[in-house]
Amino acid sequence: MSDTKGPAGRKRRTTSSGGGGAASVKQANGTKVHDAGGKPPQNPAGVKAAAPEVSKKHASHNGNVGREETGKKQQQSRNSPRKQSSAVEDINDRLSCHVLQESLLSSASGYSNYRGILNWCVVMLVLSNARLFLENIIKYGILVDPIQVVSLFLKDPYSWPAACLIIASNLFILTALYVERRLAVGTISETTGRILHIFNLTFMLTFSSATVLSVTSMTPVGGVFSLGIYTVLFLKLYSYQDANRWCREIRQAKAKSLTRSYSCPDVQQSNGSAVHSLVSYPGNLTHRDMYYFVFAPTLCYQLNFPRSPRIRKRFLIRRLFEMLFLMQLLVGLIQQWMVPTIQNSMKPFREMDFSRMVERLLKLAVPNHLIWLIFFYWFFHSSMNFVAELLQFGDREFYRDWWNSETVTYFWANWNIPVHKWCLRHFYKPMLKRGTNKFLAQTAVFLVSAFFHEYLVSIPLKMFRLWAFMGMMAQVPLAWFVGRYLNGNYGNAAVWLSLIIGQPIAVLMYFHDYYVIHHGSTK
């Protein structure tokens, strides 16, 4: 029994240690040595019967043999190829501590996690602006006055010209609707309908401009607000007549109903029922449909807008809180930071002291850019999402990642998606279909944008200096230069530099001219 127990125990230990895979190991001279876990050589039956003394001797020394063979197994385990390889790797690791690699701040390293540096920049920006804000408080005191904001809209408390002008815009909205109804039933021709739409849109812009220029009680802020509403309505009504004309062309092509390519799919609830049913032309020519489009946060009309299944109350409250808070913050920053800096910039402009002008410009760039960023978030995220949530308007792409712009054209195509979609759908692509090359079409888009920028600034201020127009048209050569000679981070830096420096230049130019015209001389 002792003979069978010893080899069986040794075999189990060898298997658990992972060394039972090899039956024998070759020595350096080529002979084989049996492993401890291998099968022992079989003896003839007669040998065991003829030598009982050897068996007894083996039985008496069984414990010693077991210990000797266990020691040999451990020595072989230490000398196994896997252990030797691990030891060699450990020595190599200690001998060599250098590999071929680039520094993390090198572009060739492929490293991109700079979140810590970004956090450092944010902390430094907050600290530097806090110092400037504290310096402003010490120098000027508290200038924030919410009551003063009311006077920016109302010069005469009993006269509300901006509000009356906005209410009068319903005449142009209803005119566009009734013209489309007449075109749908065929009582007027396409040519007559086109002339009526052109007259309606042109008169809308001229009427609003003449009202702002002629009414003395109209303040500049009230004029900007009312003309902004009229500009949005102009773009909306232009898209409205274009989309309905396309529907008539489809109907004239004997299509009985709009296909999925021309109408957005209905939004499905969890139970599978449609929230809003699809409409087809001319069933869309209703007051309800028209005024939904007027208030919807988009400039491009279509018969069936994507709709969200429900109104999220928490989301709505968050956006409302952001709107109210950021509006107060904008007013406070303008009164406390922008106005004193602009007023102190008049003397260097009058004396043409270029070093002081540059210093004033750079000092104005920080609050101006901060206010512009806050305004972007307030308008394109908080306000437009608030309106979209109220109307269950499903398309919430009001902006894209313009902050990563490496070209000027990418910035203008992604920071204001509603305007970009309108220009692409109703202006740029139609020009390309008529055979216009891309550069001229892009230049024409910038030309239209420059016109409306000047329209929204010069008419409320009642002066024509064309600074906004020239600033927008300057984007054409700037876009060409940045796209041709700069790329990557350099292009992105050029876009940011144009935003930070370009806007304060226009602000100072307009304020200087307005101050000279209305006050005679600068102080």
PEWO-V466686 format. One record per pair of residues at least 12 apart in sequence whose C-alpha atoms are under 7 Angstrom apart, sorted by the first residue. I is the first residue (numbers start at 1). J is the second residue. Records with the same first field share a line. If there is no record, write none. Layout:
I = J, J
This chain:
2 = 59
6 = 66
10 = 37
11 = 37
14 = 37
20 = 37
23 = 35, 38
36 = 73
143 = 335, 336
144 = 332, 335, 336
152 = 219, 221
153 = 219, 221, 222
154 = 219
155 = 217, 219
156 = 217
161 = 218
162 = 218, 222, 223, 226
165 = 226
166 = 226
172 = 200, 204
176 = 197, 237
177 = 285
179 = 193
181 = 285
184 = 282
201 = 234
205 = 230
208 = 227
209 = 459
212 = 460
213 = 459, 462
220 = 460, 461
223 = 460
224 = 456, 457, 460
227 = 456
228 = 456
235 = 299
236 = 299, 300
239 = 300, 301, 426
240 = 301
243 = 301, 302
247 = 281
257 = 280
258 = 280
263 = 303, 304
264 = 304, 305, 306
266 = 278, 306
267 = 306, 307, 308, 309
269 = 309
275 = 309
278 = 304
279 = 303, 304
280 = 303
284 = 303
296 = 388
297 = 384, 387, 388
298 = 418
299 = 418, 419, 422
300 = 422
306 = 393, 394, 395
307 = 392, 393, 394
308 = 392, 393, 394
310 = 392
311 = 389, 390, 392
316 = 386, 389
319 = 382, 383, 386
320 = 386
322 = 382
323 = 378, 382, 383
326 = 378
330 = 371
337 = 367
338 = 364, 367, 368
341 = 364
342 = 508
345 = 360
346 = 512, 522, 523
347 = 522, 523
350 = 522
361 = 504, 505
364 = 504
365 = 500, 501, 504
368 = 504
369 = 500
380 = 398
397 = 417
398 = 416, 417, 418
399 = 414, 415, 416, 417
400 = 414, 415
401 = 414
402 = 414, 415
404 = 492
405 = 492, 495
406 = 487, 488, 489, 491, 492, 495
407 = 479, 482, 483, 491, 492, 495
408 = 479, 495
409 = 479
423 = 445
428 = 441, 445
443 = 476
446 = 472, 473
447 = 473
450 = 468, 469, 472, 473
451 = 469
453 = 468, 469
454 = 466, 468, 469
467 = 506
468 = 506
